[in-house]
């Protein structure tokens, strides 16, 4: 016996079939092919058929300035250090710094957070991911700590997943932005001033690469955000520049306590 | 007495469409925001006391520094630090003064830094004078003709916190020739921590 609840989809299908049959009966073969093509195009529209093909990122090299959103960024070098001032890694890890000259080319101040959106943590470079919030609770309860020496891929496994679904990709942290000259944190970048900064992440000690896959993301100004309440902000869009930046390794004799963060990065 | 549906006439339709169009045009093209949102600007110079209704404000001194020092840290300017000393006296109630911004002759805007022991805001009890120091990292070409804008509302969101409120705009009095000399000078400034001003600056009145 057919249940009444199942009659709905069948009815809709039969109606659609009759409609298509009624329309198609009066068409020539050419018209049918044309109508089918139009229907197919309409059907694939919601799945990004008309989206622009992803643009190829331009090369990123040291010493060459690139324009991204309100900033002109010139990456100078990348270096690692055992510790940088108050930034101390977990045992076995080290700090990774990308040194760059950054100028706000606009007319209004920009937040340092916006710069860290433009230069996200490098992928597949052993950057220690953020610890998920649910893990913090689990750690507090069990006394466990995240494995500090693990690579990005392995240490990111959530120890306590709230759902049985597959674990999400670990979220890499935003860079800590330090003024090279004095080691102070920079939260505001005023127009027309060139800051020599270090963007710093904690990196796994197991990473053995010699070149850093660095990406610079295009920033798009959102005047009015129809989907949220946050009007007037920079949106991190597609990757605009990418390149391999040589990494100068940490020197064992380097001591941040003696020289401070700026001089240590400078000496790499 | 007539019963039944009213007829939709061309004349009635034109009247409705015309009224809607006129309303949209008024809302779109009249400078409504400026009239409703504009703050009340109180202009002055260095050393001049300004009455903002909710507070009295005096910019007492303007300096330039390459380096700021505090017990916690030393901060080096990427451009140069424009150091603005100000004294607030709240007149109505405990007030937080969140707005501090420098505007240069080109219209560029600069926000203060917390580096080197500087303040980005101040909070004062009524009747007491309260001294604070703002430091703005600016490029060389921003010095001449610069003004500082101070208020209780903050300057983010296009001065959204300052709508329909009194705002002080103080000419820092830096000429083009002075700007060159200030830029070349190598000065180190140690900003005083926020607090009551000394007796010589009117602190005893509070």
Interface residues (C-beta under 8 A of the other chain):
Chain A: X107 X108 X109 X179 X181 X182 X183 X184 X185 X186 X187 X188 X190 X191 X192 X193 X194 X195 X196 X232
Chain B: X73 X74 X75 X76 X78 X79 X106 X107 X108 X109 X110 X111 X112 X113 X114 X115 X116 X136 X137 X138 X139 X141 X142 X157 X158
